[in-house]
Amino acid sequence: MTAAPPRRLALLGGGFSTDEDGLLDDWVLGHARASAPKVCFVPTASGDASAYVERFLDAFRTRRCEPSVLPLFRREMDDARLREFLLAQDVVYVGGGNTVNLLAVWRAHGVDRLLTEACDGGTLLCGISAGANCWAEGSHTDSFGPPTALPDGLGLLPGSVCPHYDSEPGRRPSYRAAVASGALAAGWALDDGVGALFADGERTEAVTRTPGARLYRVEPDGRGGAAERTVTPRPLTG
């Protein structure tokens, strides 16, 4: 009997939408199960913003892959076709925007269940900002305005996620406070420029395109605060 593939997820602190060098995107493609992978961009969190979609297509058309886009605000596929399409993808790449809105729309269309099924079948799930938050049990989000705890997500990655750890004022102390209080479970915080790969919930790799950027494991310290354990990522080079 063939063993099930591990659930693989990549959290991104950058990519085509913020970086010119393409290093994090190339790193993601290098972990796909196919040499010329099918890569689907899901721009739900931005309301399927057309400029975001074009930026993805411009970035991935030139790479050795088969890019596509899944719009949900003007959905074109019925349920059967949608399932067939998502399960055929080697990589699902989720864009940034509003985490709360993303989760609500996915659940209305059944995309949450299909992405879980795809992940169980070997599809690599990844994304930036809201597209990183969504995979965990909870996240630190500005979906409601000021950054706050959101104890909601797909739960494919145990614990919580906090993006933009070094670049957005208030993120670091607010996330630490949420973990310390139990509003969020212990989790992972990413500086911009970092990528982190997980298999079955365990971190297997951390990389960065930005010198000095770090990945952090943030946990309650047992004294009412939070402790950070720093992970130094491997530098990516062009």
N, C-alpha and C positions, 0 to 999 in steps of 0.2 A: 504494500500500500504506500503510495507516494505521500510524503509528509507535506503538510500545508506550508506555503511560503510564509516568512515572517511578515508582520505588519510593519511597513516601512514608511516613515514620515520624515520630511525635512523642513525645519524652521529656517526662514531666511530673513536676514536683516538688510536685504538689498536685492538687486536683480535688475532686470531690464528697465523697470520704471524709475530707478534712481541712479543707476550706475552706467558709465559709458564703456567700461572694460569688459563686461559680460562674464567675468570670472565666476561669479556664483551660479549663473545660469549654465555655464559649461560644466561646472561641478555637479549640478543636478542631473544634467543629461548623461554624465559619465556614470551615474548610479542607476540609470534605467535598465530594464531587463532586456532591451533590444538595442542593437547597434545604431539603428535609425528609428528611434522611438516615435510613437504617436503621442503628441503632447497637446493636451486640451487646457486652454485658459478659461477660467471661470471668473467673470468680472462682477458677480452679484453684489459684492459689498460696495461697489461704486455706482450701483444702479445701471450696470452695463454701459458705462461711459464710453462713447465711441472713440474718443481720443486715446483712452487707455487700451482699448482693443487694437487700434491701429499701431500703437507703440509695441504691443506684444507681437503682432504679425510682422512688423518691420524687423524686429530683433530675431525672430525665430525662422523666418523664411530663408535666411541665409545660412542657417545651421543644418547639420545632417539630422533632420527630424521631419515629422509630418505634423505641422501645427494646425490646430482648429480652435474654435471658440464655442462655448455653450452659453447663449443668452437665455435668460429666464423671464425677463420683463416683457419680451415679445417672443415667447416660446414657439418653436416650430415643430417639435417632435411629440408624438404621442408617447404614452408610458412605455410601451414595448420597445419602441425605437430608442427612447432615451436610455433605457437599461442596456440595450445592445451597444449603444454608442459609448457609454461610460465604461462598461466592463472591457471594451476593446482598447482603452487607452493604456499606454505604458506609464505616462506621467499625467497627473492632474495638478495644475498650477493655479492657485487661487490668489487673486489680487487683493489689494488693501481697500480700506473704506470703513464701513460701519459693521462691526461684528454682530450686533444684535439684529440688525436688518437682514444680514446674510443668513443667520441661523433660521429666522422666521420664514424667509422665502424658500430656503432649501426644504424645510419641513413641510411647507404647503405643497411643494411639488414632489416630495418623496426623494429628493436628491440626497438627503442625509443618509437614508438607508442604502441607496445605490452606491454612494462613495464608500461606506463601510464594506459593502459586498465587494467592490472593486479592490479595496485595500487588502481584504482577505484573499483575493485572487492573485495578488502580486503587483498591483499598480502602486507606484510611488506617489504619495500625496505630499504636496508641498505648498508653500505660499509665504507671502510677506505681510506683516502687520495683522490686519483682520484675517488674512489668509494663513497666518501662523497660529493666531489665537484659537481658531475654530476647532482644531483637532483635539485640544485638551479637554479636561473635565471642567476647567474654569480658566479665566483669563483676566488680564488687567487692560481695560479698554476706555477709550474716550467716546464711546458710542452715545453717552448721555451728556456729553460736555466735558467737565473736568474728569481726569482719569480716575476710575473706580473699579471695584471688584465686580466681576460677572461670574457667578458660580454656575455657569452653563456652557456647554460645548458638546461636541460629538463623543468625547470620552475615549477616543482612540489612543491618546497619549495620557497616561496617568498624571494627575496633578494639574498644575497651572502653568501658564505662559505669560510673560511680559515682554513685549517688543519695545524698541526705541529706548532702551534702558539708559543710554548715555546722552541722548539727543533732545529729549523733551523734558522741560522743567517739571519737577514734581513727580516724575515717573518712579524714580528709585525709592524715595521715602514712602510714597503712597503704596507701592507694591510690597515693600518690606512690612509696612504696617498691616496690610491685608493678610499677609502670611502669618505675621505674629499673632494677630487676633483670631485667626481661624476662618476669616471671611473667605480666604482662598487656601487651598492645600499647598504644600510645598511644591516648588516648581522651578522653571528655567527662565532666566532673563537674558535677553540678547542685546548687546550693543549693536548699533548699525554697522553693517559690513560683515557680520558673522553668519555662518551657516552651521546648523547642527543636524546630524542625521541620527535617527532612532530606529531600532528594530525591536519589535515586541516590547516597547516601552523603555528599552535600555539605550543609553547614548553609545553610539559606535564610532562617531567621528565629529570633530569640530574644526572648522576652517574659517579663515578670514581674508578679505581683500584689503582690509584697513589696518595698518600698523597700530598696535596698542589696543585694538578692539578685543573684547573678551566675552565669554559665555559664563554665566553664573548659576550655580545651584543655590537657591534661597530656601531656607528651612527655619521653622521655629527653633529658638535657642534654648527653650525650656525655662527661661527666666522672664518671659513676657515680651521678648524682642525677637528679632530675626537674625540669622547668621548667613553670611554669604561664603560659598566656596568657589573660588575662581578657577575656571578652566581656560588654559591658554591655547587658542586654536592654532592649527597649522596654517602658515601663510600660503595663500594662493598666488601663483605667478603666471603671467601671460605667456 
